[in-house]
Amino acid sequence: ASSVFARQLNQEEGYVMAERVSRLSTEKAVVIFTTSQCPMCHTVTSLLISELGVCAAVHELDKDPRGRDMERELARCLGRAPPVPAVFIGGRLVGSTDKIMSLHLAGKLVPMLKAAGAIWL
């Protein structure tokens, strides 16, 4: 009985984290989930904020008391670990460093950011 209860608790916790990630991912046109020591997170954040002038919400999961749980939820959404950086544009999960960089190199990132209202170039 206790394992059934534990499984139910884990499912409920998963729903809570899914809701939290969903809510946070729509608070601005661009939302980036990172960890403070991740070099790829720094690369993506620098590109979006410093180079392209995006006003993004950045959530450092290693500084958040529920960060580990959110990391698990992001890993589930992305289908891989580590789940950071995880970039949401217009409330939609776009992906990680490789996806953001390939979109940028293909000339597709700026139009996507404009469409989401993240930049006005």
DRENTIBA-516703 format. One line per 8 residues: number of its first residue (from 1); their letters; for each residue x, y, z of N, C-alpha, C. Coordinates in steps of 0.001 Angstrom, whole numbers. Example, Ala and Ser with C-alpha at 12.3 -4.5 7.8 and 13.67 -1.06 7.14 Angstrom:
<sites>
1	AS	13190,-5690,7800,12300,-4500,7800,13200,-3300,7800 ~ 12850,-2250,7080,13670,-1060,7140,12900,30,7870
</sites>
This chain:
<sites>
1	ASSVFARQ	829,-1200,0,0,0,0,867,1255,0 ~ 1996,1209,720,2838,2403,794,3489,2721,-553 ~ 3802,1684,-1360,4396,1957,-2672,3362,2587,-3612 ~ 2101,2195,-3474,1031,2808,-4264,893,4271,-3867 ~ 937,4533,-2570,850,5902,-2062,2041,6727,-2554 ~ 3237,6157,-2500,4442,6860,-2953,4357,7165,-4447 ~ 3859,6208,-5232,3721,6411,-6671,2706,7528,-6953 ~ 1611,7520,-6203,591,8557,-6377,1169,9926,-6010
9	LNQEEGYV	1940,9973,-4927,2576,11220,-4506,3527,11721,-5585 ~ 4318,10813,-6172,5246,11189,-7235,4502,11724,-8453 ~ 3371,11102,-8793,2568,11585,-9918,2042,12986,-9638 ~ 1536,13194,-8418,1015,14510,-8049,2126,15546,-8095 ~ 3304,15188,-7591,4451,16097,-7614,4828,16421,-9062 ~ 4767,15416,-9924,5052,15625,-11346,4087,16610,-11975 ~ 2803,16504,-11627,1809,17442,-12146,2092,18855,-11652 ~ 2462,18976,-10383,2775,20283,-9799,3960,20906,-10536
17	MAERVSRL	5006,20116,-10783,6190,20621,-11482,5872,20953,-12933 ~ 5068,20128,-13583,4680,20408,-14970,3940,21738,-15036 ~ 3055,21970,-14085,2303,23224,-14021,3241,24400,-13755 ~ 4198,24215,-12860,5133,25295,-12527,6000,25651,-13736 ~ 6552,24632,-14388,7371,24875,-15581,6526,25554,-16652 ~ 5301,25097,-16839,4404,25688,-17827,4136,27161,-17517 ~ 3870,27457,-16254,3593,28838,-15845,4824,29720,-16052 ~ 5991,29250,-15592,7218,30031,-15718,7608,30235,-17181
25	STEKAVVI	7333,29241,-18015,7756,29311,-19418,6987,30342,-20232 ~ 5912,30867,-19670,5115,31860,-20392,5169,33245,-19752 ~ 6040,33440,-18759,6045,34734,-18066,6639,35864,-18903 ~ 7466,35542,-19893,8003,36529,-20834,8038,35887,-22208 ~ 8323,36689,-23222,8383,36160,-24591,9482,35108,-24732 ~ 10586,35276,-23980,11671,34293,-23971,11980,33928,-22531 ~ 12009,32637,-22265,12333,32126,-20931,13432,31084,-21102 ~ 14480,31229,-20279,15612,30307,-20351,15798,29657,-18987
33	FTTSQCPM	15767,28337,-18957,16077,27588,-17744,17543,27186,-17837 ~ 18320,27535,-16805,19762,27302,-16814,20226,26763,-15470 ~ 21519,26493,-15392,22200,26340,-14105,23395,27281,-14157 ~ 23804,27783,-13016,24818,28836,-12977,26193,28393,-13460 ~ 26518,27118,-13367,27844,26639,-13757,27888,26007,-15151 ~ 26824,26106,-15909,26727,25449,-17220,27255,26366,-18333 ~ 28367,25980,-18984,28915,26822,-20050,27969,26982,-21250 ~ 27223,25945,-21589,26287,26046,-22713,25137,26995,-22382
41	CHTVTSLL	24728,26993,-21116,23689,27931,-20667,24178,29361,-20848 ~ 25432,29601,-20471,26019,30937,-20598,26068,31356,-22073 ~ 26427,30425,-22947,26504,30707,-24386,25147,31137,-24936 ~ 24113,30372,-24617,22765,30675,-25119,22247,31983,-24525 ~ 22446,32165,-23230,21993,33384,-22558,22695,34603,-23149 ~ 24002,34503,-23381,24761,35613,-23976,24255,35951,-25374 ~ 24021,34933,-26179,23519,35166,-27536,22185,35904,-27489 ~ 21255,35371,-26718,19908,35940,-26701,19857,37322,-26051
49	ISELGVCA	20504,37475,-24907,20397,38729,-24159,21412,39765,-24636 ~ 22702,39408,-24635,23751,40381,-24964,23806,40707,-26451 ~ 23768,39691,-27301,23930,39930,-28734,22644,40352,-29424 ~ 21533,39708,-29092,20280,39994,-29796,19364,40957,-29045 ~ 19692,41281,-27793,18926,42263,-27040,17580,41791,-26521 ~ 17443,40490,-26353,16193,39927,-25842,16077,40201,-24343 ~ 14894,40603,-23910,14628,40747,-22477,14006,39434,-22009 ~ 14861,38524,-21588,14414,37172,-21238,14306,36995,-19733
57	AVHELDKD	13451,36077,-19335,13419,35626,-17941,14383,34446,-17864 ~ 15322,34510,-16930,16304,33442,-16764,16092,32810,-15400 ~ 15886,31506,-15387,15698,30772,-14136,16884,29846,-13921 ~ 17702,30160,-12921,18842,29311,-12580,18351,28232,-11627 ~ 18219,27032,-12140,17607,25944,-11380,18420,25530,-10163 ~ 19746,25696,-10214,20559,25332,-9055,20430,26341,-7916 ~ 19763,27466,-8172,19538,28469,-7124,18097,28432,-6612 ~ 17290,27563,-7196,15875,27453,-6835,15684,26241,-5934
65	PRGRDMER	14971,26409,-4804,14754,25265,-3908,14049,24090,-4593 ~ 13253,24351,-5614,12559,23278,-6348,13234,22987,-7684 ~ 14436,23489,-7848,15151,23375,-9114,15368,21957,-9595 ~ 15704,21042,-8684,15928,19640,-9067,14661,19032,-9669 ~ 13528,19328,-9041,12254,18814,-9550,11938,19410,-10924 ~ 12232,20708,-11091,11996,21337,-12389,12943,20765,-13446 ~ 14187,20463,-13053,15129,19827,-13987,14587,18500,-14491 ~ 14026,17709,-13577,13447,16419,-13970,12298,16615,-14962
73	ELARCLGR	11461,17598,-14701,10333,17871,-15590,10824,18340,-16961 ~ 11832,19205,-16980,12384,19666,-18253,13032,18516,-19019 ~ 13719,17622,-18302,14333,16446,-18941,13245,15581,-19578 ~ 12107,15471,-18895,10984,14699,-19437,10452,15370,-20708 ~ 10303,16691,-20669,9792,17431,-21834,10745,17348,-23022 ~ 12033,17465,-22738,13040,17460,-23802,13399,16055,-24264 ~ 13122,15083,-23399,13483,13711,-23728,14960,13431,-23589 ~ 15632,14245,-22792,17069,14038,-22592,17545,14724,-21313
81	APPVPAVF	18710,14316,-20886,19369,14958,-19752,20797,15256,-20183 ~ 21428,16304,-19714,20871,17339,-18848,19876,18213,-19619 ~ 18900,18730,-18906,17833,19475,-19567,18129,20956,-19782 ~ 19306,21419,-19384,19600,22846,-19518,20725,23062,-20513 ~ 20705,24169,-21207,19666,25191,-21184,18405,24718,-21913 ~ 17285,25160,-21412,16003,24905,-22070,15407,26269,-22402 ~ 15195,26512,-23683,14731,27822,-24135,13293,27721,-24641 ~ 12460,28588,-24079,11068,28715,-24511,10928,30061,-25220
89	IGGRLVGS	10330,30059,-26388,10064,31295,-27123,8568,31325,-27415 ~ 7930,32404,-26970,6482,32507,-27154,5726,31411,-26430 ~ 6267,30953,-25297,5617,29919,-24497,5814,28509,-25018 ~ 6568,28360,-26117,6792,27054,-26729,8233,26614,-26506 ~ 8416,25372,-26109,9759,24839,-25922,10435,24726,-27284 ~ 11536,25458,-27446,12277,25422,-28707,13403,24403,-28616 ~ 14100,24383,-27480,15165,23407,-27317,16349,23940,-26554 ~ 17493,23364,-26844,18716,23656,-26115,19707,24391,-27024
97	TDKIMSLH	20962,24385,-26612,22005,25120,-27324,22058,24763,-28806 ~ 22077,23480,-29116,22207,23064,-30518,21065,23599,-31378 ~ 19858,23557,-30873,18690,24033,-31622,18731,25552,-31794 ~ 19048,26275,-30713,19102,27739,-30769,20192,28186,-31736 ~ 21365,27571,-31650,22475,27944,-32531,22163,27609,-33993 ~ 21561,26454,-34245,21247,26101,-35639,20183,27036,-36210 ~ 19192,27414,-35397,18191,28390,-35850,18853,29732,-36157 ~ 19784,30144,-35297,20478,31420,-35478,21311,31400,-36761
105	LAGKLVPM	22077,30340,-36956,22931,30233,-38145,22113,30144,-39432 ~ 20926,29578,-39341,20045,29463,-40512,19231,30737,-40759 ~ 19391,31740,-39878,18645,32983,-40038,17191,32893,-39610 ~ 16857,31873,-38835,15463,31671,-38426,15163,32123,-36999 ~ 16201,32351,-36197,15984,32704,-34791,15398,34105,-34648 ~ 15987,35091,-35326,15507,36472,-35203,14043,36597,-35632 ~ 13624,36026,-36772,12193,36093,-37114,11298,35434,-36054 ~ 11780,34348,-35474,11014,33671,-34428,10884,34579,-33201
113	LKAAGAIW	11973,35256,-32845,11957,36175,-31703,11054,37376,-31983 ~ 11098,37888,-33209,10218,39006,-33593,8753,38598,-33499 ~ 8433,37414,-34020,7045,36927,-34004,6522,36765,-32585 ~ 7412,36442,-31650,7014,36269,-30250,6977,37596,-29495 ~ 7404,38674,-30149,7435,39980,-29494,8617,40149,-28560 ~ 9677,39378,-28781,10852,39436,-27902,11855,40488,-28343 ~ 11854,40824,-29629,12735,41878,-30149,11975,42678,-31199 ~ 12436,43897,-31431,11758,44791,-32375,12733,45340,-33398
121	L	13649,44523,-33888,14652,44983,-34859,14029,45333,-36188
</sites>
